[in-house]
Amino acid sequence: MIAMVLEMEEVVRETVLESGASSEVHTLVRAFKNCFGAAPICLPSPCGRNTIRPPAPFDSAGILESSLSDASENSSGNLDSRDVDFVPVLRSGGWADIGSRSNMEDVYVCLDDFFHNYGLSDGNRPNAFYGVFDGHGGKHAADFASNNLPKFILESNDYPMNVERVISSAFLQTDTAFAEACSLDSDLASGTTALAALVVDGFLIVANAGDCRAVLSRRGVAIEMSSDHKPGCGKEKIRIEALGGFVYDGYLNGQLNVARALGDWHVEGLKDTNGLGPLSAEPELKNMKLTKDDEFLIIACDGIWDVFRSQNAVDFARRKLQEHNDPVICCKELIAEALKRNSCCDNLSVVVVCFQPKAPPRLTVPRFRVNRTVSAQGLKDLQDILDGFGGGDDRDDSDY
């Protein structure tokens, strides 16, 4: 029995590696593992969301990876030699809906050719900028950030050689510039969360300040490329309290439900000119080397993630892209579904970035042939039954 289990486990592992199947085989793998005593592992995330990781034989292959604790390390890890020269073909779309709000405060940006949009040239190298800016207290901060953050990135002499440092600096530069603008016109007073995703050559770099989220689909498996910066999240709460702030009922200083954002200079006690206030504009960054298995990226405001889990959103978007392969229509459908799920009290905004010219492939669950065997006891019982039937032929004719 043990030998059979080990043999079946090896077949499962090899089949998954060969097929690259992802979310569609999760149920099969989970059932097999539960049956033979190796249940999936549930890991708590820093911000309270649980992450399901498969057992070690699958995890080591990187095929069924469902979380990304350190994307920078993964980007320099073992890569298939065919992925080293992978060049993404970028197609994107975005959509937004006012929801039940009286004002639209969200802004999204899709620049598939980042350099060209600003009158520059960088040959045929992929260079793109995408962003979602979820404003609050007005739209001015979101408008300002969406217009100036890309510009500050391109104006840096270190771009694209030192992308992460440039992006971090651009976030802080945008925040400071908006503070100066607000000092000249108090009507601009507002704030915004900001998530920017850049594709530079074959790398994906995501910078986030706030509760927007970016999720990558790798053959149908959701990989979170950002963390939600909520005041009650462990490390954010520690940082807030160390800088003189407090968290009350999930709100920063009892006023704001995000721990990082641009703007909000008008709110007393959140920021100071030295950048040491409890509300931070410094982004958290993650990067990853894109591979041939990477299909698309979803960037969305918190209103979407209030009703979609990351894997659920990837599954939904993947099915829609398989139907029409249009990122704009996919964004509209994500928002329509979110509205059906009662996420109508907030503005909604989504960007979908495709990395392949074709629609995501349909993945099939591998079928396994199991040889049926009969136990020794079963054979003995069957033989006894057959012998019993056969004995009737030996009866003496004189009995009739």
C-alpha positions as CSV (number, residue, x, y, z in Angstrom):
1,M,0.0,0.0,0.0
2,I,2.8,2.4,0.9
3,A,4.6,1.7,-2.3
4,M,1.4,2.3,-4.3
5,V,0.9,5.7,-2.5
6,L,4.5,6.8,-3.2
7,E,4.1,5.7,-6.9
8,M,0.9,7.6,-7.2
9,E,2.3,10.7,-5.6
10,E,5.3,10.6,-8.0
11,V,2.8,10.4,-11.0
12,V,0.9,13.4,-9.7
13,R,4.0,15.4,-9.2
14,E,5.4,14.6,-12.7
15,T,2.1,15.2,-14.4
16,V,1.6,18.6,-12.8
17,L,5.2,19.6,-13.7
18,E,4.7,18.6,-17.3
19,S,1.3,20.1,-17.8
20,G,1.8,23.3,-15.8
21,A,-1.7,23.0,-14.6
22,S,-2.6,25.4,-11.8
23,S,-5.8,26.4,-10.1
24,E,-7.7,23.6,-11.9
25,V,-5.6,20.9,-10.3
26,H,-5.7,22.3,-6.8
27,T,-8.8,20.3,-6.0
28,L,-7.3,17.1,-7.2
29,V,-4.0,17.7,-5.4
30,R,-5.8,18.6,-2.2
31,A,-8.0,15.5,-2.3
32,F,-5.0,13.2,-3.0
33,K,-3.0,14.8,-0.2
34,N,-5.9,14.7,2.3
35,C,-6.5,11.1,1.5
36,F,-2.9,10.1,2.1
37,G,-2.1,12.3,5.1
38,A,-0.3,15.3,3.6
39,A,-2.8,18.1,3.9
40,P,-2.1,21.6,2.4
41,I,-0.4,24.1,4.7
42,C,-2.2,27.2,5.8
43,L,0.1,30.2,6.6
44,P,-1.2,33.4,8.2
45,S,-0.2,36.5,6.3
46,P,1.1,39.7,8.1
47,C,-2.3,41.4,7.5
48,G,-4.6,38.6,8.5
49,R,-5.3,36.9,5.1
50,N,-4.5,33.2,5.1
51,T,-2.3,31.9,2.4
52,I,-2.6,28.3,1.2
53,R,0.6,26.6,0.2
54,P,0.9,23.1,-1.2
55,P,3.1,20.4,0.4
56,A,6.9,20.6,-0.2
57,P,7.2,18.4,-3.3
58,F,5.0,20.9,-5.2
59,D,6.2,24.0,-3.5
60,S,9.8,23.3,-4.4
61,A,8.9,23.1,-8.1
62,G,7.4,26.6,-8.0
63,I,4.4,25.4,-10.1
64,L,1.7,25.9,-7.5
65,E,3.1,28.9,-5.7
66,S,0.2,30.9,-4.3
67,S,2.0,33.5,-2.3
68,L,5.0,35.7,-2.6
69,S,6.8,36.6,0.6
70,D,9.8,38.1,-1.1
71,A,9.4,38.7,-4.8
72,S,12.9,40.2,-5.1
73,E,14.4,36.9,-4.1
74,N,12.2,35.0,-6.5
75,S,13.2,37.2,-9.3
76,S,16.8,36.1,-9.0
77,G,16.0,32.5,-8.3
78,N,16.1,29.5,-10.6
79,L,14.4,30.2,-13.9
80,D,13.8,28.0,-16.9
81,S,16.4,28.9,-19.5
82,R,13.5,29.6,-22.0
83,D,12.3,32.3,-19.7
84,V,15.5,34.3,-19.6
85,D,14.8,35.9,-23.0
86,F,11.1,36.2,-22.5
87,V,9.8,39.5,-23.9
88,P,6.2,40.4,-22.8
89,V,3.8,41.6,-25.4
90,L,1.9,44.3,-23.5
91,R,-1.8,45.0,-23.9
92,S,-3.8,46.8,-21.3
93,G,-7.1,48.3,-20.5
94,G,-8.8,50.1,-17.6
95,W,-12.3,51.0,-16.4
96,A,-13.9,52.9,-13.5
97,D,-17.4,53.3,-12.1
98,I,-18.7,55.9,-9.7
99,G,-20.7,53.3,-7.7
100,S,-23.2,54.9,-5.4
101,R,-21.0,57.9,-4.6
102,S,-21.9,61.3,-5.7
103,N,-18.4,62.1,-6.9
104,M,-15.8,60.1,-8.8
105,E,-12.4,60.2,-6.9
106,D,-10.5,57.3,-8.6
107,V,-8.0,57.7,-11.5
108,Y,-6.3,55.0,-13.4
109,V,-3.4,55.2,-15.9
110,C,-2.4,52.8,-18.7
111,L,0.8,53.6,-20.6
112,D,1.9,50.5,-22.7
113,D,4.7,52.6,-24.2
114,F,5.9,54.7,-21.3
115,F,8.8,56.4,-23.1
116,H,6.8,57.2,-26.2
117,N,4.0,58.8,-24.2
118,Y,6.5,61.3,-23.0
119,G,8.2,61.9,-26.3
120,L,11.2,59.7,-25.6
121,S,12.5,56.6,-27.3
122,D,14.0,53.4,-25.9
123,G,14.1,51.2,-29.0
124,N,12.0,48.1,-28.8
125,R,12.5,47.4,-25.1
126,P,9.3,46.9,-23.1
127,N,8.8,49.9,-20.9
128,A,5.3,50.6,-19.5
129,F,3.6,52.3,-16.6
130,Y,0.2,51.4,-15.0
131,G,-1.4,52.9,-12.0
132,V,-4.6,53.1,-9.9
133,F,-5.1,56.0,-7.6
134,D,-8.0,55.8,-5.1
135,G,-8.7,59.3,-3.9
136,H,-10.5,60.3,-0.7
137,G,-11.7,63.7,0.4
138,G,-11.8,64.9,-3.2
139,K,-10.2,64.0,-6.5
140,H,-7.4,66.5,-6.6
141,A,-4.7,64.3,-5.0
142,A,-5.5,61.4,-7.3
143,D,-5.4,63.7,-10.4
144,F,-2.1,65.3,-9.2
145,A,-0.4,61.9,-8.5
146,S,-1.5,60.3,-11.7
147,N,-0.1,63.2,-13.7
148,N,3.1,63.8,-11.8
149,L,4.3,60.4,-10.5
150,P,5.1,59.0,-14.1
151,K,6.8,62.3,-15.0
152,F,9.0,62.3,-11.9
153,I,10.1,58.7,-12.6
154,L,11.1,59.5,-16.2
155,E,12.9,62.8,-15.2
156,S,15.3,60.9,-13.0
157,N,18.8,60.3,-14.4
158,D,18.8,56.9,-12.7
159,Y,15.9,55.6,-14.6
160,P,15.7,52.8,-15.7
161,M,19.1,51.7,-14.3
162,N,17.9,51.8,-10.7
163,V,14.2,51.4,-11.0
164,E,13.3,50.7,-7.3
165,R,15.2,53.7,-5.9
166,V,13.7,56.0,-8.6
167,I,10.1,54.8,-7.9
168,S,10.5,55.3,-4.1
169,S,11.9,58.7,-4.6
170,A,9.2,59.6,-7.1
171,F,6.4,58.7,-4.6
172,L,7.9,61.0,-2.0
173,Q,8.6,63.7,-4.5
174,T,5.0,63.6,-5.7
175,D,3.8,63.8,-2.1
176,T,6.0,66.9,-1.3
177,A,5.0,68.6,-4.6
178,F,1.3,68.1,-3.7
179,A,1.9,69.6,-0.3
180,E,3.4,72.7,-1.9
181,A,0.4,72.9,-4.3
182,C,-2.0,72.7,-1.4
183,S,-0.2,75.5,0.4
184,L,-0.9,77.7,-2.5
185,D,-4.5,76.5,-3.0
186,S,-6.3,75.1,0.1
187,D,-9.1,73.8,-2.2
188,L,-6.8,71.0,-3.4
189,A,-6.8,69.4,0.1
190,S,-7.4,65.7,-0.3
191,G,-5.5,62.4,-0.3
192,T,-5.1,59.3,-2.4
193,T,-3.7,55.8,-2.2
194,A,-1.4,54.9,-5.1
195,L,-0.3,51.7,-6.7
196,A,2.1,51.8,-9.7
197,A,3.2,48.9,-11.8
198,L,6.1,49.2,-14.2
199,V,7.3,46.7,-16.8
200,V,11.0,47.4,-17.6
201,D,12.6,45.0,-20.0
202,G,11.3,41.6,-18.7
203,F,10.8,42.7,-15.1
204,L,7.6,43.6,-13.3
205,I,8.0,46.2,-10.5
206,V,5.1,47.1,-8.3
207,A,5.1,50.0,-5.8
208,N,2.2,50.5,-3.4
209,A,1.2,53.0,-0.8
210,G,-2.3,52.2,0.5
211,D,-4.9,49.5,0.0
212,C,-5.0,49.1,-3.7
213,R,-3.8,45.6,-4.8
214,A,-1.9,44.1,-7.7
215,V,-2.3,40.4,-8.5
216,L,-0.3,38.4,-11.1
217,S,-1.8,35.4,-12.9
218,R,0.9,32.7,-13.5
219,R,-0.8,30.0,-15.4
220,G,-4.0,30.7,-13.4
221,V,-2.4,30.9,-10.0
222,A,-2.8,34.2,-8.2
223,I,0.5,35.8,-6.9
224,E,-0.1,38.9,-4.8
225,M,2.4,41.6,-5.8
226,S,1.4,44.1,-3.1
227,S,0.3,44.2,0.5
228,D,-2.8,46.1,1.8
229,H,-1.6,48.9,4.1
230,K,-4.3,48.9,6.7
231,P,-3.7,50.7,10.1
232,G,-4.4,47.5,12.0
233,C,-1.9,45.4,10.0
234,G,0.9,44.3,12.4
235,K,4.0,46.1,11.0
236,E,2.0,49.2,10.0
237,K,0.5,49.5,13.5
238,I,4.0,49.2,15.0
239,R,5.3,51.9,12.7
240,I,2.3,54.2,13.3
241,E,2.7,54.0,17.1
242,A,6.5,54.5,16.9
243,L,5.8,57.8,15.1
244,G,3.3,59.1,17.6
245,G,0.1,58.0,16.0
246,F,-2.5,55.5,17.2
247,V,-5.0,53.1,15.7
248,Y,-8.6,53.3,16.9
249,D,-11.3,50.9,15.5
250,G,-9.1,50.2,12.5
251,Y,-8.5,53.9,11.7
252,L,-5.3,55.8,11.7
253,N,-5.6,58.4,14.5
254,G,-9.3,57.5,14.3
255,Q,-9.6,59.3,11.0
256,L,-8.2,57.4,8.0
257,N,-8.6,53.7,7.1
258,V,-5.3,53.4,5.3
259,A,-1.8,53.5,6.8
260,R,0.0,54.9,3.7
261,A,-1.2,57.5,1.2
262,L,-0.2,60.5,-0.7
263,G,-1.6,63.9,0.3
264,D,-3.8,64.4,3.4
265,W,-1.5,67.3,4.5
266,H,-4.5,69.1,5.8
267,V,-5.4,66.5,8.4
268,E,-3.7,67.4,11.6
269,G,-1.3,64.9,13.2
270,L,-0.9,62.7,10.1
271,K,2.2,64.1,8.4
272,D,5.0,66.6,9.0
273,T,7.5,68.2,6.7
274,N,10.2,65.9,7.9
275,G,8.3,62.9,6.6
276,L,8.1,61.4,10.1
277,G,4.3,61.5,10.6
278,P,2.3,58.3,11.1
279,L,0.8,58.5,7.6
280,S,3.6,57.4,5.2
281,A,3.9,58.1,1.5
282,E,6.8,55.7,1.1
283,P,5.8,52.8,-1.1
284,E,6.4,49.1,-0.5
285,L,8.1,47.5,-3.6
286,K,8.1,44.0,-5.0
287,N,9.7,42.9,-8.3
288,M,9.6,39.8,-10.4
289,K,11.2,38.5,-13.6
290,L,8.3,37.8,-16.0
291,T,8.2,34.3,-17.6
292,K,6.3,32.7,-20.4
293,D,3.8,31.4,-17.8
294,D,2.8,34.9,-16.7
295,E,-0.5,35.8,-18.3
296,F,-1.9,39.1,-16.9
297,L,-1.9,41.5,-14.0
298,I,-4.9,42.9,-12.2
299,I,-4.6,46.3,-10.4
300,A,-7.6,47.4,-8.6
301,C,-8.9,49.7,-5.8
302,D,-10.0,48.3,-2.4
303,G,-13.7,48.2,-3.6
304,I,-12.9,45.3,-5.9
305,W,-10.9,43.4,-3.3
306,D,-13.8,43.8,-0.7
307,V,-15.8,41.3,-2.8
308,F,-13.1,39.3,-4.7
309,R,-10.3,37.2,-3.2
310,S,-7.1,37.4,-5.2
311,Q,-7.5,33.9,-6.6
312,N,-11.2,34.4,-7.3
313,A,-10.4,37.6,-9.3
314,V,-7.8,35.8,-11.3
315,D,-10.2,32.9,-12.1
316,F,-12.9,35.3,-13.1
317,A,-10.7,37.4,-15.3
318,R,-9.0,34.4,-16.9
319,R,-12.4,32.9,-18.0
320,K,-13.4,36.3,-19.5
321,L,-10.1,36.7,-21.3
322,Q,-10.5,33.2,-22.7
323,E,-13.8,34.2,-24.1
324,H,-12.8,37.5,-25.8
325,N,-9.1,38.3,-25.0
326,D,-9.9,42.0,-24.5
327,P,-8.5,43.6,-21.3
328,V,-10.9,46.6,-21.5
329,I,-14.0,44.4,-21.6
330,C,-12.5,42.2,-18.8
331,C,-12.2,45.3,-16.6
332,K,-15.8,46.2,-17.3
333,E,-16.9,42.7,-16.4
334,L,-14.9,42.7,-13.2
335,I,-16.6,45.9,-12.1
336,A,-20.0,44.7,-13.1
337,E,-19.5,41.5,-11.1
338,A,-18.3,43.6,-8.1
339,L,-21.5,45.7,-8.3
340,K,-23.6,42.5,-8.3
341,R,-21.7,41.4,-5.2
342,N,-22.9,44.6,-3.4
343,S,-19.6,46.6,-3.7
344,C,-21.6,49.7,-4.6
345,C,-20.8,52.1,-1.8
346,D,-17.5,53.1,-3.2
347,N,-15.9,54.1,-6.5
348,L,-14.5,51.1,-8.4
349,S,-11.4,51.1,-10.7
350,V,-9.5,48.3,-12.4
351,V,-6.6,47.9,-14.8
352,V,-5.8,44.6,-16.5
353,V,-2.4,44.2,-18.2
354,C,-1.9,41.2,-20.5
355,F,1.7,39.9,-21.1
356,Q,0.8,37.6,-24.0
357,P,-0.8,38.2,-27.4
358,K,-3.0,35.2,-27.1
359,A,-5.7,34.4,-24.5
360,P,-4.7,32.4,-21.5
361,P,-4.7,28.7,-22.4
362,R,-7.4,26.3,-21.0
363,L,-5.9,24.1,-18.4
364,T,-7.2,20.6,-18.0
365,V,-7.1,18.4,-14.9
366,P,-4.8,15.4,-15.6
367,R,-6.6,12.0,-15.4
368,F,-4.9,9.1,-13.8
369,R,-5.3,5.4,-14.6
370,V,-5.3,3.2,-11.5
371,N,-4.9,-0.5,-12.0
372,R,-7.6,-2.3,-10.2
373,T,-6.4,-5.3,-8.1
374,V,-8.2,-8.0,-6.1
375,S,-6.9,-9.0,-2.7
376,A,-5.9,-12.5,-1.9
377,Q,-8.9,-12.9,0.4
378,G,-11.1,-11.7,-2.4
379,L,-9.7,-14.3,-4.7
380,K,-10.2,-17.0,-2.1
381,D,-13.8,-16.0,-1.5
382,L,-14.5,-15.9,-5.3
383,Q,-13.0,-19.4,-5.7
384,D,-15.1,-20.8,-2.8
385,I,-18.3,-19.4,-4.5
386,L,-17.3,-20.9,-7.9
387,D,-16.5,-24.2,-6.3
388,G,-19.9,-24.2,-4.6
389,F,-21.7,-23.8,-7.9
390,G,-19.5,-26.4,-9.6
391,G,-20.2,-29.0,-6.9
392,G,-23.9,-29.4,-8.0
393,D,-22.8,-31.1,-11.2
394,D,-21.4,-34.1,-9.3
395,R,-24.7,-35.2,-7.8
396,D,-25.7,-38.9,-8.4
397,D,-28.5,-39.5,-11.0
398,S,-30.1,-42.0,-8.7
399,D,-31.3,-39.0,-6.6
400,Y,-33.8,-38.1,-9.3
